Amino acid sequence: MAESAIPYRHYEPSLLEPVYPQRTRHLEDLAVLLTSKAGQLTRGLHPIVLRSLGAWLYRT
């Protein structure tokens, strides 16, 4: 078996904390913009595609 070019290192999950960025007005504005753009994108899709996506997203 070939040796990996990048050695594996074990990381403790606690080193990832805090995972969330600081809440700022700028990030909130970007989140609203992202939601708006996503809505615009879905309005341009064909109804059959939308139904297929809905079935895929909400399957049980």
Secondary structure, 3 states (H helix, E strand, C coil): CCCCCCCCCCCCHHHHCCCCCCCCHHHHHHHHHHHHHHHHHHHCCCHHHHHHHHHHHCCC
